[in-house]
């Protein structure tokens, strides 16, 4: 976990992850800004695409309207259920096999 968008971006730069689960509203940088930064880093450094899911209380259609669709791979509505989180992890696992 990261307490802010800047901390999430720093963790991405320094650690290996299979998935970033970003909240739309975070201190400093929001989830959209973090995802855009990750996508820019991937392009600049020729890295494989990281799976990024946006977690938000907004309806999916509203969230998709706020964020460029190409930067997120999945959306999770709040409150996040255990089942939704497990489904997301299974989907990521299958897509990376």
KEMARNU-134246 format. One record per atom (N, C-alpha, C): residue number from 0; residue in three letters; chain; atom name; x, y, z. Coordinates in steps of 0.001 Angstrom, whole numbers, plus 500000, padded with zeros to 6 digits. Layout:
# KEMARNU-134246
<r NUM, ALA, A, CA, <X, Y, Z>>,
...
//
This chain:
# KEMARNU-134246
<r 0, UNK, A, N, <500840, 498814, 500000>>,
<r 0, UNK, A, CA, <500000, 500000, 500000>>,
<r 0, UNK, A, C, <500875, 501235, 500000>>,
<r 1, UNK, A, N, <500313, 502312, 499531>>,
<r 1, UNK, A, CA, <501024, 503592, 499488>>,
<r 1, UNK, A, C, <500080, 504682, 499996>>,
<r 2, UNK, A, N, <500587, 505600, 500799>>,
<r 2, UNK, A, CA, <499731, 506633, 501380>>,
<r 2, UNK, A, C, <499397, 507783, 500430>>,
<r 3, UNK, A, N, <500044, 507826, 499265>>,
<r 3, UNK, A, CA, <499799, 508924, 498325>>,
<r 3, UNK, A, C, <500136, 508475, 496909>>,
<r 4, UNK, A, N, <499733, 509299, 495956>>,
<r 4, UNK, A, CA, <500073, 509004, 494575>>,
<r 4, UNK, A, C, <501568, 509041, 494316>>,
<r 5, UNK, A, N, <502246, 510014, 494924>>,
<r 5, UNK, A, CA, <503706, 510067, 494765>>,
<r 5, UNK, A, C, <504365, 508818, 495324>>,
<r 6, UNK, A, N, <503895, 508353, 496472>>,
<r 6, UNK, A, CA, <504456, 507137, 497080>>,
<r 6, UNK, A, C, <504173, 505913, 496200>>,
<r 7, UNK, A, N, <502986, 505875, 495585>>,
<r 7, UNK, A, CA, <502662, 504758, 494685>>,
<r 7, UNK, A, C, <503583, 504751, 493476>>,
<r 8, UNK, A, N, <503831, 505928, 492917>>,
<r 8, UNK, A, CA, <504719, 506023, 491760>>,
<r 8, UNK, A, C, <506149, 505647, 492140>>,
<r 9, UNK, A, N, <506582, 506059, 493290>>,
<r 9, UNK, A, CA, <507917, 505712, 493769>>,
<r 9, UNK, A, C, <508038, 504197, 493984>>,
<r 10, UNK, A, N, <506998, 503596, 494550>>,
<r 10, UNK, A, CA, <507008, 502141, 494742>>,
<r 10, UNK, A, C, <507080, 501427, 493398>>,
<r 11, UNK, A, N, <506333, 501908, 492408>>,
<r 11, UNK, A, CA, <506379, 501312, 491068>>,
<r 11, UNK, A, C, <507793, 501369, 490505>>,
<r 12, UNK, A, N, <508450, 502490, 490695>>,
<r 12, UNK, A, CA, <509811, 502658, 490159>>,
<r 12, UNK, A, C, <510830, 501748, 490843>>,
<r 13, UNK, A, N, <510581, 501407, 492113>>,
<r 13, UNK, A, CA, <511593, 500694, 492903>>,
<r 13, UNK, A, C, <511310, 499220, 493149>>,
<r 14, UNK, A, N, <510095, 498757, 492900>>,
<r 14, UNK, A, CA, <509728, 497377, 493203>>,
<r 14, UNK, A, C, <509071, 496726, 491998>>,
<r 15, UNK, A, N, <508947, 495415, 492037>>,
<r 15, UNK, A, CA, <508282, 494665, 490969>>,
<r 15, UNK, A, C, <506857, 494325, 491404>>,
<r 16, UNK, A, N, <505898, 494634, 490546>>,
<r 16, UNK, A, CA, <504497, 494347, 490824>>,
<r 16, UNK, A, C, <503865, 493656, 489626>>,
<r 17, UNK, A, N, <502811, 492901, 489872>>,
<r 17, UNK, A, CA, <502019, 492307, 488799>>,
<r 17, UNK, A, C, <500805, 493166, 488478>>,
<r 18, UNK, A, N, <500413, 494013, 489426>>,
<r 18, UNK, A, CA, <499201, 494814, 489289>>,
<r 18, UNK, A, C, <499323, 496067, 490142>>,
<r 19, UNK, A, N, <498871, 497183, 489588>>,
<r 19, UNK, A, CA, <498701, 498398, 490381>>,
<r 19, UNK, A, C, <497212, 498628, 490538>>,
<r 20, UNK, A, N, <496756, 498736, 491762>>,
<r 20, UNK, A, CA, <495362, 499042, 492070>>,
<r 20, UNK, A, C, <495367, 500453, 492631>>,
<r 21, UNK, A, N, <494902, 501394, 491823>>,
<r 21, UNK, A, CA, <494980, 502807, 492167>>,
<r 21, UNK, A, C, <493606, 503372, 492468>>,
<r 22, UNK, A, N, <493531, 504143, 493522>>,
<r 22, UNK, A, CA, <492304, 504853, 493853>>,
<r 22, UNK, A, C, <492238, 506099, 492973>>,
<r 23, UNK, A, N, <491046, 506447, 492558>>,
<r 23, UNK, A, CA, <490896, 507657, 491756>>,
<r 23, UNK, A, C, <491360, 508879, 492547>>,
<r 24, UNK, A, N, <490977, 508957, 493811>>,
<r 24, UNK, A, CA, <491326, 510102, 494646>>,
<r 24, UNK, A, C, <492380, 509701, 495665>>,
<r 25, UNK, A, N, <493597, 510236, 495484>>,
<r 25, UNK, A, CA, <494700, 510012, 496418>>,
<r 25, UNK, A, C, <495370, 511362, 496655>>,
<r 26, UNK, A, N, <496030, 511529, 497793>>,
<r 26, UNK, A, CA, <496778, 512768, 498017>>,
<r 26, UNK, A, C, <497905, 512925, 496993>>,
<r 27, UNK, A, N, <498237, 514143, 496691>>,
<r 27, UNK, A, CA, <499335, 514533, 495805>>,
<r 27, UNK, A, C, <499028, 514236, 494340>>,
<r 28, UNK, A, N, <499153, 513013, 493911>>,
<r 28, UNK, A, CA, <498783, 512609, 492552>>,
<r 28, UNK, A, C, <497576, 511696, 492647>>,
<r 29, UNK, A, N, <496599, 511877, 491756>>,
<r 29, UNK, A, CA, <495458, 510956, 491782>>,
<r 29, UNK, A, C, <495780, 509719, 490951>>,
<r 30, UNK, A, N, <494888, 508765, 490963>>,
<r 30, UNK, A, CA, <495120, 507507, 490260>>,
<r 30, UNK, A, C, <495341, 507675, 488774>>,
<r 31, UNK, A, N, <494660, 508641, 488175>>,
<r 31, UNK, A, CA, <494837, 508890, 486740>>,
<r 31, UNK, A, C, <496247, 509408, 486469>>,
<r 32, UNK, A, N, <496702, 510345, 487285>>,
<r 32, UNK, A, CA, <498046, 510896, 487097>>,
<r 32, UNK, A, C, <499130, 509833, 487298>>,
<r 33, UNK, A, N, <498945, 508979, 488285>>,
<r 33, UNK, A, CA, <499921, 507907, 488515>>,
<r 33, UNK, A, C, <499937, 506964, 487307>>,
<r 34, UNK, A, N, <498763, 506579, 486839>>,
<r 34, UNK, A, CA, <498689, 505665, 485694>>,
<r 34, UNK, A, C, <499312, 506289, 484449>>,
<r 35, UNK, A, N, <499059, 507574, 484212>>,
<r 35, UNK, A, CA, <499661, 508242, 483063>>,
<r 35, UNK, A, C, <501188, 508258, 483179>>,
<r 36, UNK, A, N, <501685, 508493, 484382>>,
<r 36, UNK, A, CA, <503135, 508488, 484593>>,
<r 36, UNK, A, C, <503718, 507099, 484347>>,
<r 37, UNK, A, N, <503035, 506064, 484819>>,
<r 37, UNK, A, CA, <503496, 504689, 484601>>,
<r 37, UNK, A, C, <503537, 504380, 483107>>,
<r 38, UNK, A, N, <502476, 504749, 482386>>,
<r 38, UNK, A, CA, <502444, 504487, 480939>>,
<r 38, UNK, A, C, <503568, 505238, 480221>>,
<r 39, UNK, A, N, <503872, 506459, 480666>>,
<r 39, UNK, A, CA, <504968, 507220, 480051>>,
<r 39, UNK, A, C, <506312, 506548, 480320>>,
<r 40, UNK, A, N, <506517, 506074, 481543>>,
<r 40, UNK, A, CA, <507755, 505366, 481889>>,
<r 40, UNK, A, C, <507896, 504103, 481051>>,
<r 41, UNK, A, N, <506794, 503370, 480898>>,
<r 41, UNK, A, CA, <506833, 502148, 480081>>,
<r 41, UNK, A, C, <507276, 502465, 478658>>,
<r 42, UNK, A, N, <506713, 503515, 478079>>,
<r 42, UNK, A, CA, <507066, 503885, 476710>>,
<r 42, UNK, A, C, <508516, 504340, 476614>>,
<r 43, UNK, A, N, <508925, 505199, 477528>>,
<r 43, UNK, A, CA, <510291, 505741, 477501>>,
<r 43, UNK, A, C, <511338, 504644, 477662>>,
<r 44, UNK, A, N, <511044, 503654, 478508>>,
<r 44, UNK, A, CA, <512032, 502626, 478829>>,
<r 44, UNK, A, C, <511795, 501308, 478105>>,
<r 45, UNK, A, N, <510770, 501255, 477266>>,
<r 45, UNK, A, CA, <510479, 500031, 476528>>,
<r 45, UNK, A, C, <510065, 498871, 477419>>,
<r 46, UNK, A, N, <509359, 499173, 478498>>,
<r 46, UNK, A, CA, <508933, 498142, 479456>>,
<r 46, UNK, A, C, <507618, 497505, 479027>>,
<r 47, UNK, A, N, <507383, 496294, 479525>>,
<r 47, UNK, A, CA, <506100, 495639, 479299>>,
<r 47, UNK, A, C, <505006, 496405, 480020>>,
<r 48, UNK, A, N, <503810, 496309, 479485>>,
<r 48, UNK, A, CA, <502661, 497020, 480060>>,
<r 48, UNK, A, C, <502274, 496408, 481402>>,
<r 49, UNK, A, N, <502251, 497259, 482417>>,
<r 49, UNK, A, CA, <501817, 496876, 483765>>,
<r 49, UNK, A, C, <500288, 496869, 483791>>,
<r 50, UNK, A, N, <499702, 495888, 484433>>,
<r 50, UNK, A, CA, <498258, 495872, 484620>>,
<r 50, UNK, A, C, <497900, 496925, 485666>>,
<r 51, UNK, A, N, <496967, 497811, 485314>>,
<r 51, UNK, A, CA, <496534, 498866, 486221>>,
<r 51, UNK, A, C, <495021, 498859, 486310>>,
<r 52, UNK, A, N, <494521, 498797, 487537>>,
<r 52, UNK, A, CA, <493087, 498858, 487787>>,
<r 52, UNK, A, C, <492782, 500137, 488562>>,
<r 53, UNK, A, N, <491692, 500793, 488207>>,
<r 53, UNK, A, CA, <491251, 501997, 488894>>,
<r 53, UNK, A, C, <490125, 501638, 489852>>,
<r 54, UNK, A, N, <490284, 502043, 491082>>,
<r 54, UNK, A, CA, <489278, 501806, 492110>>,
<r 54, UNK, A, C, <488581, 503135, 492389>>,
<r 55, UNK, A, N, <487264, 503153, 492264>>,
<r 55, UNK, A, CA, <486537, 504403, 492422>>,
<r 55, UNK, A, C, <485103, 504172, 492882>>,
<r 56, UNK, A, N, <484555, 505177, 493535>>,
<r 56, UNK, A, CA, <483153, 505133, 493938>>,
<r 56, UNK, A, C, <482249, 505580, 492796>>,
<r 57, UNK, A, N, <482825, 506161, 491752>>,
<r 57, UNK, A, CA, <482054, 506567, 490591>>,
<r 57, UNK, A, C, <481595, 505349, 489809>>,
<r 58, UNK, A, N, <480520, 505491, 489067>>,
<r 58, UNK, A, CA, <480089, 504437, 488161>>,
<r 58, UNK, A, C, <481167, 504263, 487095>>,
<r 59, UNK, A, N, <481289, 503060, 486587>>,
<r 59, UNK, A, CA, <482334, 502768, 485595>>,
<r 59, UNK, A, C, <482271, 503741, 484421>>,
<r 60, UNK, A, N, <481082, 504026, 483942>>,
<r 60, UNK, A, CA, <480941, 504919, 482794>>,
<r 60, UNK, A, C, <481465, 506314, 483129>>,
<r 61, UNK, A, N, <481177, 506784, 484347>>,
<r 61, UNK, A, CA, <481676, 508094, 484765>>,
<r 61, UNK, A, C, <483192, 508080, 484891>>,
<r 62, UNK, A, N, <483742, 507018, 485478>>,
<r 62, UNK, A, CA, <485195, 506906, 485644>>,
<r 62, UNK, A, C, <485877, 506830, 484290>>,
<r 63, UNK, A, N, <485304, 506093, 483359>>,
<r 63, UNK, A, CA, <485896, 505985, 482031>>,
<r 63, UNK, A, C, <485871, 507332, 481316>>,
<r 64, UNK, A, N, <484861, 508151, 481620>>,
<r 64, UNK, A, CA, <484787, 509480, 481028>>,
<r 64, UNK, A, C, <485852, 510422, 481573>>,
<r 65, UNK, A, N, <486319, 510175, 482779>>,
<r 65, UNK, A, CA, <487341, 511018, 483406>>,
<r 65, UNK, A, C, <488750, 510609, 483017>>,
<r 66, UNK, A, N, <488934, 509345, 482704>>,
<r 66, UNK, A, CA, <490276, 508812, 482466>>,
<r 66, UNK, A, C, <490397, 508305, 481034>>,
<r 67, UNK, A, N, <491521, 508584, 480388>>,
<r 67, UNK, A, CA, <491724, 508001, 479062>>,
<r 67, UNK, A, C, <491637, 506475, 479141>>,
<r 68, UNK, A, N, <490816, 505875, 478316>>,
<r 68, UNK, A, CA, <490559, 504434, 478419>>,
<r 68, UNK, A, C, <491791, 503580, 478204>>,
<r 69, UNK, A, N, <492775, 504090, 477504>>,
<r 69, UNK, A, CA, <493962, 503283, 477191>>,
<r 69, UNK, A, C, <494887, 503087, 478381>>,
<r 70, UNK, A, N, <494690, 503836, 479468>>,
<r 70, UNK, A, CA, <495654, 503702, 480562>>,
<r 70, UNK, A, C, <495250, 502678, 481611>>,
<r 71, UNK, A, N, <493963, 502327, 481671>>,
<r 71, UNK, A, CA, <493508, 501364, 482676>>,
<r 71, UNK, A, C, <493072, 500060, 482029>>,
<r 72, UNK, A, N, <493359, 498969, 482719>>,
<r 72, UNK, A, CA, <492971, 497646, 482233>>,
<r 72, UNK, A, C, <491687, 497151, 482883>>,
<r 73, UNK, A, N, <491348, 497722, 484031>>,
<r 73, UNK, A, CA, <490159, 497278, 484762>>,
<r 73, UNK, A, C, <489686, 498396, 485683>>,
<r 74, UNK, A, N, <488436, 498311, 486044>>,
<r 74, UNK, A, CA, <487826, 499239, 486989>>,
<r 74, UNK, A, C, <487171, 498442, 488098>>,
<r 75, UNK, A, N, <487346, 498889, 489332>>,
<r 75, UNK, A, CA, <486674, 498277, 490479>>,
<r 75, UNK, A, C, <485869, 499352, 491187>>,
<r 76, UNK, A, N, <484601, 499049, 491441>>,
<r 76, UNK, A, CA, <483760, 499980, 492163>>,
<r 76, UNK, A, C, <483924, 499818, 493664>>,
<r 77, UNK, A, N, <483722, 500925, 494367>>,
<r 77, UNK, A, CA, <483769, 500896, 495835>>,
<r 77, UNK, A, C, <482358, 500706, 496357>>,
<r 78, UNK, A, N, <482186, 500039, 497430>>,
<r 78, UNK, A, CA, <483235, 499322, 498147>>,
<r 78, UNK, A, C, <483673, 498089, 497359>>,
<r 79, UNK, A, N, <484954, 497802, 497417>>,
<r 79, UNK, A, CA, <485508, 496659, 496694>>,
<r 79, UNK, A, C, <485168, 495390, 497464>>,
<r 80, UNK, A, N, <484526, 494471, 496791>>,
<r 80, UNK, A, CA, <484198, 493203, 497438>>,
<r 80, UNK, A, C, <485374, 492237, 497296>>,
<r 81, UNK, A, N, <485436, 491306, 498181>>,
<r 81, UNK, A, CA, <486469, 490272, 498113>>,
<r 81, UNK, A, C, <486365, 489520, 496787>>,
<r 82, UNK, A, N, <485146, 489264, 496366>>,
<r 82, UNK, A, CA, <484933, 488529, 495108>>,
<r 82, UNK, A, C, <485473, 489317, 493915>>,
<r 83, UNK, A, N, <485176, 490627, 493874>>,
<r 83, UNK, A, CA, <485682, 491448, 492769>>,
<r 83, UNK, A, C, <487202, 491479, 492749>>,
<r 84, UNK, A, N, <487801, 491592, 493920>>,
<r 84, UNK, A, CA, <489260, 491613, 494006>>,
<r 84, UNK, A, C, <489849, 490276, 493569>>,
<r 85, UNK, A, N, <489252, 489186, 494012>>,
<r 85, UNK, A, CA, <489719, 487851, 493594>>,
<r 85, UNK, A, C, <489565, 487658, 492091>>,
<r 86, UNK, A, N, <488441, 488117, 491534>>,
<r 86, UNK, A, CA, <488230, 488026, 490081>>,
<r 86, UNK, A, C, <489298, 488821, 489334>>,
<r 87, UNK, A, N, <489644, 489997, 489845>>,
<r 87, UNK, A, CA, <490672, 490815, 489217>>,
<r 87, UNK, A, C, <492019, 490102, 489247>>,
<r 88, UNK, A, N, <492378, 489536, 490383>>,
<r 88, UNK, A, CA, <493654, 488832, 490504>>,
<r 88, UNK, A, C, <493683, 487618, 489568>>,
<r 89, UNK, A, N, <492586, 486887, 489485>>,
<r 89, UNK, A, CA, <492524, 485740, 488564>>,
<r 89, UNK, A, C, <492694, 486199, 487124>>,
<r 90, UNK, A, N, <492033, 487295, 486759>>,
<r 90, UNK, A, CA, <492122, 487817, 485395>>,
<r 90, UNK, A, C, <493560, 488221, 485078>>,
<r 91, UNK, A, N, <494218, 488897, 486019>>,
<r 91, UNK, A, CA, <495613, 489302, 485822>>,
<r 91, UNK, A, C, <496503, 488072, 485674>>,
<r 92, UNK, A, N, <496285, 487076, 486505>>,
<r 92, UNK, A, CA, <497087, 485853, 486456>>,
<r 92, UNK, A, C, <496938, 485166, 485109>>,
<r 93, UNK, A, N, <495707, 485070, 484620>>,
<r 93, UNK, A, CA, <495477, 484424, 483309>>,
<r 93, UNK, A, C, <496086, 485241, 482176>>,
<r 94, UNK, A, N, <495979, 486555, 482248>>,
<r 94, UNK, A, CA, <496475, 487386, 481143>>,
<r 94, UNK, A, C, <497985, 487443, 481089>>,
<r 95, UNK, A, N, <498642, 487126, 482204>>,
<r 95, UNK, A, CA, <500101, 487156, 482228>>,
<r 95, UNK, A, C, <500722, 485782, 481994>>,
<r 96, UNK, A, N, <499904, 484770, 481827>>,
<r 96, UNK, A, CA, <500435, 483418, 481612>>,
<r 96, UNK, A, C, <500896, 483244, 480179>>,
//
